[in-house]
């Protein structure tokens, strides 16, 4: 066997180590700004020697659906993860989509491990670990958040802190993402996985714009670690799960459209139910405010008058029925409400003021979820072969972040 087929796409077994890094929240501006000032020498080398471009992430531009798209090579309609959070139609409860039972497709990582490829996964937050590691055979999969709890039996490795040489970082820190990359370097040096998937967290990007000193320091640290991965002989692929934008008023306060009061006024109190799929256990840096929402209406209600009003609302970029939105964004219809609402890049969507704690958003809100956060970096450390060079340069080609395993495994000779 020299390849595996996953969700209709073929992937060659690696001839040398392949490392894919998902840099959570990394809008292209972070790369462009730092490169222009000469702060990222390894990324500059990748740009000169490999491939440097941009791709589209999946919408909603949130962490869970995009990480799962990257590791399955497919959109949400295939793998089933439509957000970080959704309304379970079987129970009527709002639940996290962290359990493998929500998955509807296998991953590239699992298929490679079944074919005998040694695979390792390190994710920043534990919320993704079981999804990303589902189906791995004999592989390594742990989170930086709970590195101290890793065991050989459950995670394929123990004593992670000793391996990396540092204690488990705070979940709300730049150090959590740095730990992920440092662990990746140490795994390549010691365990020699043939395929390594590293997924960071966007704490820095939620707090700091491109060019801020904290952003410069963070990306400088990551750049040094990308260089170490490449120096160990790996093909390094860099992309992101989504971008990031400031969503504030002219006075620096979070610019939020609260949907529940609007809908209550239009259809009656409590009759429409707003779901914010950005919601997860880590809301201190975004207040559960993003640019994408889904709305459940009373059975039989005509959505047309509501859509007309939503589309006329200042700050709303897109509002559509479930069918229209699922067709455009390749989403699973049974995990999406009757309506989908997307705000403009500088505006966030909320439920009601009472349901969001903005006290932690000192300095304003930076968040994601909409069309404005869809563009992400797409970088390879090694040159593409002729077929993939032609594909990448074809104006008709729409690169997606979930093409990254295709390009790193099939596009580099």
BAVOPA-21453 format. One record per atom (N, C-alpha, C, CB): residue in one letter; x negated, y, z negated. Coordinates in pm, whole numbers, plus 50000, padded with zeros to 5 digits. Atoms other than C-alpha are relative to their C-alpha. Glycine has a CB too. Example, Ala and Ser with C-alpha at 12.3 -4.5 7.8 and 13.67 -1.06 7.14 Angstrom:
2
a499114988150000 a487704955049220 a499105012050000 a500995000349875 s500824988150006 s486334989449286 s500775010949927 s499595004650142 
end
This chain:
413
x499154988150000 x500005000050000 x499125012450000 x500965000149877 x500774987649997 x498585033950098 x500865012349981 x499265001150131 x499114988750023 x501655055550033 x501224995349924 x500405006850133 x498715002850063 x504905057949840 x501035009350064 x499945002049843 x498914991849949 x508265071049954 x500925003649884 x500794992750112 x499204995050111 x510235092549710 x500995010350054 x499095006349890 x498944990849958 x513565109249787 x499855004150147 x500005012449912 x500074998049856 x513015105250159 x498715005850053 x501095008650041 x501284994449956 x509445118650168 x498884990349965 x499755013949937 x501125009250019 x506205099150201 x498805007549942 x499614993350134 x501174994250065 x503145106149983 x498864989950000 x500335004549854 x501175008949999 x499685091450035 x499464998049859 x498895005750091 x500705002150126 x497935075749741 x498715008250002 x499694984849976 x501144990849999 x495145099249633 x498674992950020 x499955007849870 x501365005049980 x491605093449752 x499025006749904 x499565002350143 x500764993250104 x490275118149493 x501005006449905 x499015010850060 x499034994650096 x491845134249185 x500785011850057 x499295004149873 x499114989149961 x494795157049250 x500615005949873 x501124995050098 x499434993050114 x495885183048995 x500985010450052 x498895006649912 x499004989849967 x499115202749037 x500305007649872 x501314993650061 x499744991350115 x499575232348803 x501235008450030 x498775009049969 x498834991349994 x502975248448754 x499815011049897 x501344992049975 x500264988650088 x502275283048612 x501335006949974 x498955010050063 x498654995450033 x505525291648440 x500105015250008 x500414995249860 x499754985749994 x506835326048532 x499005008150079 x500065005349866 x501084992949932 x503945334748761 x500475006150131 x498834990750025 x499684992649879 x505285360249005 x498735002450081 x500705013449966 x501214997849919 x502895365349300 x499225012549961 x500385001050145 x500694987650037 x502105400249169 x498914997849897 x500995010049947 x501075002750098 x500085385248883 x498714996150072 x500434988849903 x501185003849923 x497725369249135 x499465012050078 x500334988550096 x500434989349912 x497645398749373 x499315011349923 x501185005450078 x500554989150079 x496985424749105 x498624996449947 x500945003649885 x501275003950058 x494205405248937 x498934997450106 x500184987649914 x500965002249892 x492585394749265 x499475013250054 x500644992150112 x500424987049948 x492495430849383 x498955006549913 x501205009250014 x500984994350092 x490455439649076 x498874990349969 x500685004149872 x501125009250013 x488105409849107 x499974992249872 x498755007550013 x499965006550131 x489285393148789 x500124984950005 x501155005549921 x499755014449990 x489935358048923 x499074993950104 x501494997250036 x500955004849900 x486795344849092 x500324986250056 x498634999849942 x499685013349949 x487955308849117 x501205000450094 x500274990449885 x498874998549910 x491295318549267 x499565006550131 x501125008249934 x500534993849879 x489405340949511 x499304989750087 x499045011449964 x500675010649924 x487335310849611 x501024990750063 x499034992049909 x498945008449942 x490475289649658 x500605006950122 x501104996949894 x499414992449888 x491865317249880 x499084999550121 x500255014649958 x500954999849889 x488695317850090 x499804986150061 x498675005449952 x500375013449954 x488125280250113 x501184990850022 x499074993849901 x498865008949993 x491565264650075 x501185006550070 x500404995649863 x498794993949945 x495095277250133 x500585009449895 x501054989250042 x499444990050091 x496655308449980 x501255005850065 x498975011249967 x498754994949945 x500295317350036 x501075001049893 x500494991350114 x498864999350091 x503735319649883 x501074990150046 x500585014449994 x498915009349972 x506785297249864 x501235004649924 x499624985349962 x498764997350073 x510375298149743 x500204989249894 x501215000650097 x499565009650100 x511415282049418 x501494997350020 x499705005149855 x498575002649992 x514885267749367 x500755010049913 x500334985549958 x499114991350077 x517755289349242 x501074991249937 x500645011350090 x500484989550089 x518605292448960 x498514998849973 x500774999749870 x501454999950017 x515005302748912 x499664998849851 x499385013050060 x500245003550139 x514655286048573 x499004988449993 x501314996349928 x501085009650021 x512135261948424 x500394985750034 x499555000649857 x499685014249983 x513905228348415 x500294996250144 x501174996349914 x499735004349862 x515365227148767 x498785000650090 x501095008350059 x501164998849912 x512125238848924 x498914989949968 x499445013849991 x500975010450031 x509795215748733 x500454986450056 x499804999049849 x499515012849948 x512025186548828 x499994999750153 x501414997349949 x500134999749855 x512115198049189 x498564997550043 x500485013550055 x501415001849965 x508315199649195 x499614985349991 x499115008449908 x500465013950018 x507875164149062 x500854989950076 x500004996549853 x499225009149915 x510665149249276 x499875003450147 x501465000449959 x500104995849861 x509915168749592 x501365002850063 x499284989750080 x498624998849951 x513615176849622 x500745010949923 x500754986549987 x499214989850069 x516225203249533 x500884994049891 x500865007650098 x499175004350113 x518595201849238 x501144990950042 x500555012049928 x498925008649954 x521345185849446 x499594985450001 x500455004250138 x500515013749999 x519135154949461 x499704995149859 x498754999050087 x500415005150132 x517675152749110 x501005003149889 x498675005849963 x498914998050094 x520695166948927 x499805010349892 x500294987649938 x500264990350108 x519045192348697 x500285013950055 x498514998849946 x499524987449943 x520905224648765 x499665012149915 x501494999450021 x500374989150089 x519585245748476 x499334994449877 x501245008349961 x500505004750129 x518065244148131 x501164995049913 x499235011249927 x498855001150089 x521585242247992 x501234999550089 x500065012049897 x498805000449917 x525025233148131 x501214995449918 x499794990750121 x498775004750061 x528625224848048 x500234985750046 x501205009250036 x499825014149968 x528975187148033 x501484997650029 x499494990749884 x498585001749968 x532245179748217 x500634988149929 x500184998450149 x499465011850069 x532585146548033 x500445003249858 x498974989049998 x499714997050140 x532685162647690 x500555014149977 x498774998049917 x499614986150018 x533435199447746 x499045007749912 x501365000649942 x500974993750088 x530355207547536 x498875006050083 x499454989949898 x501174993949938 x527475230447629 x498754992949946 x499945015549971 x501105008550043 x524325209247621 x498725003350077 x500364985250018 x501294999049934 x520625210447701 x499834988750100 x498864999849896 x500295010349899 x519515191948015 x498584994949982 x500205005550143 x501345004850032 x516465176747847 x499894984950002 x499595005149866 x499995014550012 x517475140247852 x499874993350137 x501274995349931 x500115007149871 x516455115748127 x501334995050055 x499074988449985 x498705004649950 x520105104548145 x500625009850100 x500964997949883 x499464990249905 x520805136548339 x499334999050137 x499835014049945 x500725001249873 x518315127148614 x500734990950097 x498594994949976 x499365008049896 x519675113848941 x499024995350107 x501115007950065 x501015004049901 x516415107449127 x498694996949929 x499785011250107 x501325003150053 x513015092749063 x498995010550039 x499544986450048 x501034989949975 x509835113149058 x498834994350080 x499505005749869 x501245003749931 x506685112849267 x499024994049900 x499375012350070 x500925004850103 x504735107548945 x500314985549962 x500075009049875 x499625013650036 x506715076448852 x499684990350112 x501494999449965 x500275008949887 x506425061749202 x498514997350016 x500575005950130 x501445002149992 x502675067249209 x499514990749890 x499265013449991 x500435008950109 x502285050748870 x500424985750027 x500585004749866 x499565013549964 x504335021048992 x499084993750104 x501445000350053 x500925004849896 x501885018449282 x498584997949946 x499975009750116 x501315002350060 x498975015949037 x499135012249985 x499284990150079 x500764987650017 x497875052449039 x500085004449854 x500535011150095 x499994995350138 x496825065248699 x500465014549998 x498594998649935 x499354986950001 x499015095448623 x500005005549859 x501464999050054 x499924993250130 x498885120848341 x500815012750016 x498585003149944 x499154988050002 x501315148748253 x499775007249868 x501524996450018 x500064991750121 x500775177348008 x500935011850024 x498525004849968 x499084988849991 x503595202047954 x499895008449874 x501454995150021 x500144991250115 x503595232247726 x501074997049895 x500095014750043 x498895001850092 x507035227647572 x500514985650004 x501135009650032 x499565013950008 x508335194347453 x501334997750070 x500104995749856 x498695001649936 x511725201347614 x499914993150135 x500675013550016 x500165005949867 x510325189447948 x499374986249998 x499185009050085 x500865011850001 x508255159947834 x500724987450048 x499454997749862 x499345012549965 x510805132147861 x500535000150144 x501154997249903 x499584999249861 x512135144848194 x498834997550094 x500635013750028 x501165001449911 x508695147548352 x499384986149991 x498965010549967 x500625013150020 x507495114648205 x500894988350028 x499504998949863 x499065011049980 x510575094448292 x499534990750111 x501405005550032 x500395010049901 x509645062248472 x498524997850015 x500545003850130 x501465002249991 x505875065548424 x499644986249950 x499235010849920 x500475013250044 x504205031848402 x498515001149965 x500244989250112 x501394999950044 x501025031148195 x499345013650007 x499234990450081 x500584986849988 x500565068648218 x499915007349868 x500795008250097 x500134991150116 x499915097247978 x500985011450018 x498525005349983 x499074988849992 x502575123047899 x500225005649860 x501344995750064 x499814993650130 x502555147547608 x500165015050019 x498814996949904 x499834985449996 x503345183747526 x498965006549911 x501435004049956 x500894992250085 x501015210247390 x500705003849870 x499525012550073 x499234996050117 x503795220647152 x499914989849887 x501445002250038 x500035010650101 x503655186946975 x498814990850023 x501314991950003 x501215007949974 x500135175947061 x499594991749879 x498855009150041 x500395006950124 x499535166246698 x500844987649972 x500095009549883 x499145011550020 x502365140846720 x499794989150104 x501445004350001 x500185009649891 x501075122547029 x499444986849948 x499075005850107 x500465013450037 x500625085046990 x499774991750126 x501014993149906 x500275008949887 x499275058247217 x501264992950044 x498924989849963 x498815007649967 x502565039447198 x501025008250078 x500644994749874 x498964992049937 x504855068047299 x499495008950110 x500695008349898 x500494989949907 x502645092447488 x498844995250086 x499585012149923 x501115005449923 x499905070147627 x498645004749954 x500175003550141 x501264994750053 x497275087947419 x500255005149859 x499445011450092 x499954994550134 x496565097447061 x498845009549978 x499994988949895 x501104991150038 x494285122346884 x499755010950105 x498724991949979 x500124989949895 x495005149447140 x499245012349949 x501385004150050 x500694988150052 x493825177746915 x498494997949996 x500515003449861 x501435003050000 x490465160846873 x499445000150141 x499734986449933 x500435000149860 x490255155647248 x499775014150052 x501034992850088 x500064986449948 x490925192247323 x499065008749917 x501395006250002 x500884992450088 x488975205247023 x500645012249940 x498805004250075 x499314988950064 x491635228346884 x501334995249943 x500225011750100 x498735003450061 x494745227546668 x501155003350095 x500175007449868 x498814997249920 x498245227946815 x500355014849991 x501194991349954 x499704985550003 x499015264146915 x501465002649964 x499685006450135 x498644995650020 x502115283546822 x500744999950134 x500055014049937 x499245001149875 x504905278647078 x500165013750066 x501374993849974 x499904986749944 x505185316447122 x498615006250006 x500965008849916 x501384995149989 x501605322647233 x499454996850137 x499114993949890 x500755003149879 x499325324447532 x499194987249984 x499085011650037 x500855011650026 x497265297347366 x500684986950035 x499594999849854 x499305012449967 x499985271447431 x499714995950145 x501525001549978 x500305003049859 x499445273947808 x498524996850020 x500415011750089 x501435002849990 x495675275247770 x499704985949952 x499195010249921 x500185013750051 x495895243147566 x500344989850108 x500904997749874 x499615009249893 x497695226347859 x498854998250099 x501255005250073 x501105000949903 x494855234648100 x498764993949939 x499675013950056 x501155006050067 x492155226147848 x500184985049984 x499785006549862 x499735014350009 x493815192647790 x499814993350135 x501424997449947 x500195005649868 x493875187148164 x498544997950036 x500645008950102 x501445001449975 x490165193448191 x499434988149923 x499255013049960 x500545010850082 x489395169747905 x500514986450047 x500385002049852 x499495012749947 x491675142848050 x499234995950125 x501505001050030 x500785003349880 x489855145048385 x498614995149963 x499915012150093 x501355003850040 x486545142148205 x499954986449933 x499435010349906 x500055012150083 x487515112747983 x500884988750049 x500385003549860 x499045010449962 x490605093948105 x500044997650150 x501375003749951 x500105001049854 x490055099848478 x501334996950069 x498994989550035 x498785002249922 x493675101848595 x499795003950146 x501185007949941 x500104996849858 x494055102148972 x500975011250039 x500284987650084 x499044989149979 x497075125548958 x500335005949865 x501294994950073 x499794992850126 x497565151848690 x500975011450026 x498655005349940 x499034989149990 x500575174748648 x499965008149871 x501434994850027 x500144991050114 x500145204948419 x501045011150013 x498565005949992 x498914990149996 x503085227548333 x499905009249879 x501394993050005 x500244990450107 x502585259248129 x501315006249953 x499025010950047 x498864992550046 x504945283147950 x499855014750039 x500184998549848 x500024986349950 x505905318848044 x500075010549889 x501145002050095 x499994990450110 x505495335647706 x499325013150040 x499324994149876 x500744987949962 x502905359947846 x500775008250102 x498634996250056 x499324992749893 x504895368648157 x501295006649951 x500314990650116 x498814993650058 x508045375647951 x499645012749924 x500734990349908 x500424988750083 x506035400447744 x499175010350074 x499234994949882 x501014991249940 x503485415347982 x500084999950152 x498594995849955 x499964998449854 x503575428648338 x498624997550060 x500495014150037 x501315000749935 x500815423348595 x499195012649971 x500164998150153 x500884988850029 x497855445348508 x499915003649854 x500465011850075 x500134997750143 x498525446248135 x498774992849948 x501274995249924 x501195006850053 x495415437647930 x500264985649957 x499475007849883 x499705013750042 x497135406947784 x500164990750119 x501274999849914 x499885008049878 x498015394548134 x498634997350060 x500905007150102 x501355001849946 x494455400448252 x499234989349922 x499235013249996 x500725009850082 x493045380647959 x500544986050023 x500105003749851 x499365013149981 x495525352248009 x499624994050134 x501525001249989 x500325005549867 x494985348348383 x498504997750017 x500515009450109 x501435002749997 x491245351348335 x499664986749937 x499245011049930 x500225012950065 x491345321948094 x500464988550088 x500724999649865 x499515010649911 x493475301448335 x499084998250119 x501425003350048 x500875000849883 x491205309848627 x498744992049969 x499625014050048 x501205007550038 x488175296548442 x500304985149992 x499465004949865 x499635014150013 x490035264048373 x500344993950136 x501194998549906 x499805005149864 x491205260548736 x498644996850064 x500775010450087 x501335002449946 x487545263548830 x499384987349946 x499095011749971 x500555012350059 x486575235948587 x500684987650059 x500175000149848 x499305011349938 x489255212848731 x499454997250140 x501525002850008 x500545001949865 x487975218749084 x498574994849995 x500055013150078 x501395004450011 x484365213848970 x499904985349965 x499285008149895 x499975014450031 x485345179148845 x500424991750121 x500954997449884 x499715007249876 x486175169949205 x501464999150037 x499464986449990 x498565000949973 x489925175549198 x500435009850108 x500795002549874 x499244990749917 x492105190549467 x501025006649907 x500704992850123 x499134992750091 x493935217449271 x501085007250079 x499185010149914 x498874992949941 x497395229249374 x500665008649894 x501024990150061 x499404990550093 x498845260149208 x501335005050056 x499055011849972 x498734993749965 x502475271049217 x500675004349871 x500924990350082 x499274995650119 x505145283748977 x501434995050008 x499965015549987 x498605003950002 x508635274548867 x500915011750035 x500364994449863 x499224988149969 x509875310348908 x499135012249981 x501285000849913 x500684987450023 x508805346548912 x500495006749873 x500195009250118 x499634992550121 x509495373848657 x500175014650036 x498924998249886 x499784985849975 x510905409148660 x500465007149874 x501035002050112 x499464991650107 x511555437348416 x501475002650029 x499215013449988 x498554998149986 x515295441248354 x500455010049894 x500784986249986 x499794989650100 x515595474248174 x500605012550062 x498685003549932 x499484987149958 x517335507748194 x498875010150010 x501095004949903 x501014989549989 x515525540248259 x499415003849865 x500605012350065 x500504996950134 x515155544347882 x499284988249935 x501145004449911 x500765011350051 x513525510147842 x500794989849923 x498945004949916 x499165009950068 x516475491547693 x500404989050098 x501265006849940 x499555010649910 x517565457547831 x501245004150079 x500294987249921 x498894996549911 x519865463248129 x500824987350023 x499485005950137 x499245012450005 x522575437148077 x501445002550042 x499954993949860 x498575000649971 x525955430648235 x500584988649916 x500294997950154 x499375010250084 x528035412347974 x501274995350070 x500325005549856 x498935005149916 x530365390048171 x501294996949924 x499544987750071 x498785004150072 x532765377947901 x500985011649979 x499634994049866 x499044989050012 x534265412347822 x500645004050133 x499315012149940 x499434997049868 x534685419048195 x501104990250036 x498914999850107 x499055010549962 x536415385948256 x501215000049909 x499324986349998 x498874999250093 x538545389247943 x500985010950043 x499515002749855 x499154989049956 x539835422248075 x500744997050129 x499195012350017 x499405002949869 x540585408048419 x500984988349996 x498914997050099 x499165012149997 x542105373848336 x500624996649865 x499194988250048 x499475002850133 x542895375247964 x498924994649909 x501154990150009 x501045004150095 x540835369147648 x499804985049993 x500335005249862 x500375014050018 x539005336047636 x500414990550110 x500554995249876 x499535009149895 x540465322447958 x498884995650094 x501115006750082 x501165003549917 x537165322748152 x498814997049908 x499655011550100 x501125004350083 x534085305448012 x498695002350073 x500144985149960 x501284996649938 x530615319048088 x498924990749947 x499645014949974 x501155008550036 x527605295548090 x498745006750053 x500164985550057 x501284994249962 x524055309248096 x498954988950001 x499585011649902 x500915011549996 x521755281348217 x498565002949962 x500024994350136 x501354997150051 x518625299848099 x499854995349856 x499705014950011 x500035002950143 x519555290347742 x499194987349971 x501424998549946 x500765011550049 x517085267247567 x499625003049856 x498724997350089 x500314997250141 x515615264447216 x499025011549980 x499444987849936 x501094990350012 x513025291547291 x500475013650052 x498744995150079 x499374988149946 x515045323547326 x499415013149947 x501474999749971 x500514987650060 x512945348247125 x499425009550103 x498964996849896 x500644991449901 x511175360947437 x500945004550111 x498824993050059 x499074995249897 x514265364947659 x501425001849950 x500004990650116 x498674997750054 x517295365647430 x501114992650071 x500295014450004 x499035007649920 x519035339647652 x500635008550110 x501104994349911 x499534991049895 x519365366847917 x499184997750127 x499895014949954 x500635001749870 x518585358648279 x500885006150107 x499734985250029 x499264993849890 x519915368048622 x500944990450071 x499045005850099 x499125010049938 x522085337448689 x500994995249895 x499194988150058 x498965005350089 x525375326648534 x501004992150083 x500715011549923 x498915007549937 x528155302348613 x501245001449912 x499614984950021 x498764996950071 x531805307448517 x501044989250028 x500545013950042 x498895009549988 x534555282248451 x501325007449981 x499874988549895 x498714993350001 x538095294248524 x501104990349958 x500315006050139 x498865008750028 x541475281148409 x500404992250124 x501195008249948 x499645008749888 x542685252448624 x501025006850091 x500564986649949 x499074994649902 x544345264548941 x499905014950025 x501354996849959 x500114985549981 x543275300948913 x499325003150134 x499225006549884 x500584995649873 x542575317749248 x498755008349971 x501045008350083 x501234992550032 x538925329349236 x499835012750084 x498814991050021 x500264989149905 x539235354449524 x500075013949935 x500994999350113 x499984986650060 x540355384849318 x498835002649906 x501305002049926 x501134998450090 x537635378749060 x498715002350078 x499854987749910 x501214998349920 x534955375249325 x499945014050059 x499944989550113 x499984986549944 x536055407949482 x499565010249894 x501415003550051 x500374990850107 x535725425649147 x498534998349960 x500904997949880 x501405002450037 x532405409249062 x499055005850104 x499734984949984 x500884994949893 x530895418249399 x499955015250002 x500474994850135 x499964985350005 x531935454349346 x499325005649875 x501435004850005 x500594995650126 x530285455549002 x498555004350024 x500074988849894 x501414995949984 x527055476249004 x499064990449927 x499805014549947 x500975009150059 x524075453648939 x500194985450037 x500055001149853 x499775013849955 x525615421749084 x499524998750145 x501514996149988 x500525002249864 x523725408749388 x500814989650076 x498554995649994 x499365011349933 x525705377149460 x501074994249909 x498954989050039 x498945007150071 x528985361449353 x500734991350101 x500985010049928 x499425009349903 x530505330949517 x500694988549928 x498934994750095 x499375011950054 x532615300149466 x498954989049982 x501134995250093 x500895011650021 x531075267449352 x499554994350134 x500724989149917 x500355006249873 x531195253149704 x499005008350078 x501244997750084 x500924991349926 x529515283249862 x498635000449935 x500585014250009 x501294999050069 x526815286049596 x499234986950007 x500225004049854 x500705012949996 x526035248849590 x499444997150139 x500964988749958 x500535001749864 x525655248549968 x498785008750022 x501085003350104 x501134990949978 x523345278749965 x498794996049917 x500415014449967 x501115002350091 x521235268949665 x499694985249977 x500285006549868 x500245014550009 x521375230849703 x500144995149855 x498604996450055 x499715003450139 x522985224649363 x501024988749992 x500525012449925 x499015010650019 x525005195149225 x501345006149958 x499514989849896 x498754993050031 x528655207049231 x500624996549866 x500994997250107 x499375003850126 x529745187448925 x499305005849877 x500054984949989 x500714993750111 x527225206448712 x499945015250014 x498594994349990 x499914985749975 x528175241148828 x501445004349977 x499525003750145 x498664995050026 x531175262448725 x500745003650127 x499955012049911 x499184996249885 x533935275448949 x499385011650078 x501405003749954 x500674988649937 x531915307149019 x498535000049962 x500675013249958 x501414997350029 x528225315249041 x499775014950018 x499054991650094 x500284985649998 x527045350548964 x498515002249985 x500795007449887 x501424996750003 x523555364249031 x499855015249996 x499244994050123 x500204985550010 x522425398848923 x498785004450080 x499855004149853 x501154994349932 x519945421949090 x498734998049917 x500235014950030 x501275003050064 x516265419349005 x499735007749873 x498935002650093 x500264992150120 x516325446848743 x501154999349899 x499755014350039 x498825001350085 x519535434948573 x500114985649952 x501295004250077 x499775013350057 x520285405548343 x501494998049975 x499214998349868 x498625003750029 x523545387248273 x500084994049860 x500534990050105 x499775005450132 x524875379947926 x501444995949983 x499625010149894 x498605003250034 x528005366447761 x500675012449941 x500074988049900 x499494987950066 x528945393647510 x498905005349911 x501314997049917 x501074994450084 x526805417347301 x499804992349869 x500305014549968 x500115007050128 x527565397546985 x499274986650012 x501384997749941 x500595013449982 x526155365547136 x498535000350039 x500774992550104 x501414999049963 x522655378647212 x499265008749898 x499845005950143 x500844992650095 x520005389246962 x498905007150078 x499404990549891 x500994992349925 x518015417047127 x498915005849911 x500675011250076 x500944994050094 x516025425346815 x498564995750027 x500374996349857 x501365005049971 x513045404646937 x499445005650130 x500014984950006 x500424995349867 x512865422647273 x499395013949993 x501185000050097 x500704987150011 x510665451347161 x499225002650129 x499045000149877 x500674996749875 x509355469247467 x500814996750122 x498704993050006 x499145002949886 x512255458047684 x500044985350035 x499555007850119 x499745013749956 x513315426547866 x499304997150132 x501504997550012 x500515005749876 x511405406848128 x500584986050011 x498424999950005 x499365013049990 x513245376648262 x500114995850146 x501395000249934 x499965006649870 x514235355948565 x501324992850017 x498824990050016 x498795007849975 x516905333548715 x500655002550134 x500975002749895 x499304996449878 x517985351349030 x499174998950126 x500505013749989 x500695000149871 x516995356149391 x498735008349996 x500935005350109 x501174991250008 x514525383549296 x498794993049942 x500335012249918 x501115007650059 x512405357649113 x499704987250079 x500324996449855 x500145012449922 x512415331949395 x498624998250061 x501044999750109 x501325001449937 x509015339549550 x498954996749895 x499625012950074 x501035004650092 x506115321649383 x498714997250077 x500474987449924 x501255003349931 x502435314949461 x500004985450048 x498815002449907 x500195013549948 x501445284349663 x498564999350049 x501044996550117 x501464999349977 x497685278049656 x499404986149990 x499325009649899 x500785012350008 x495365248749728 x498525003649996 x500314990550119 x501434997350013 x491695247349635 x499194995050117 x499484993849874 x500725006249888 x490745227249945 x500695003350132 x499914984649981 x499394996549871 x491315233650316 x501024989750045 x498925001450106 x498995008949945 x494385219150484 x499494993550128 x501295007650028 x500315006349872 x494085194350767 x500795007050111 x500334984749995 x499444992749886 x495165204851115 x501525000049999 x499494994050130 x498545001049996 x498745192551086 x500635009349897 x500444985549974 x499414991850106 x499395210450759 x499645014850016 x499544995049863 x500314986149966 x497585242050871 x501045005450097 x498595001350061 x499004995849901 x499955243551167 x501355001849933 x500094989750114 x498714999050069 x502945237150944 x500075012549913 x500244987549915 x500004988550091 x501945263750692 x500035013250075 x498794999549909 x500084987549923 x501305289750962 x501195002150092 x498735000350082 x498844999049913 x504535283051153 x501045009349936 x500614986050027 x499034990750059 x506905312651096 x501354993549969 x500225011750093 x498725006950022 x509825288151109 x499974991349875 x500354991550121 x500125008550118 x508495268850810 x500355007949875 x498574994149989 x499694994150129 x510055277250477 x499334991449893 x501555001149976 x500675007450105 x507585266050214 x500795001049871 x498575005249980 x499345000550130 x509105255449883 x498964996049895 x501204990150002 x500955004350103 x507335251449552 x499974984949987 x500365006349865 x499995014750012 x508425215049559 x499354992950119 x501424995149985 x500865006049897 x506255209649870 x498574997749951 x499985009050124 x501404999650042 x503125211649656 x499374986149992 x499895006849865 x500595013550000 x502655174049608 x499824994850142 x500884990349919 x500165003549859 x503215168949980 x498705005850053 x501215004950082 x501194993649948 x500475194050056 x498724994949933 x500105015149982 x501235004550066 x497985182149793 x499684985450032 x500115001849848 x500255014349971 x498425144949871 x499884997050149 x501124991649942 x499995003049856 x499085145950246 x499265010350084 x501424999050048 x500524989149918 x497665179150360 x498525002549990 x500705012349965 x501444998350018 x494055175950246 x499314986850030 x499665004949855 x500715012449961 x491755150450410 x498784997649911 x499565000650149 
end
